[in-house]
Amino acid sequence: MIRASSLAAILFLGASPTMAFDAADLARFQSSGSCPGCDLSKVDLTYSYGLTQEQLNRACGDALTKLPEPTLTIPTCPPRRPQ
């Protein structure tokens, strides 16, 4: 039987490689509503309330970034350099 803490670690580790956004960027965007240059690629903002086009214009995302309104868009992030 897998303990809850072990399962959480497995889920976290399993999800990490597929995440494209920067967790610090997302936290900054959530707390301030603004984050110039933030990478929000693959972030689900579907249930974000009050999100404006102006805020999104200062961040970037990708085709998998989910926005709350079909009229909102987000600029595409430049390709990341391999580390």
Long-range contacts (C-beta under 8 A, 24 or more apart in sequence): 18-42, 20-62, 20-64, 25-59, 29-55, 29-59, 34-58, 35-59, 39-77, 40-65, 40-74, 41-65, 41-77
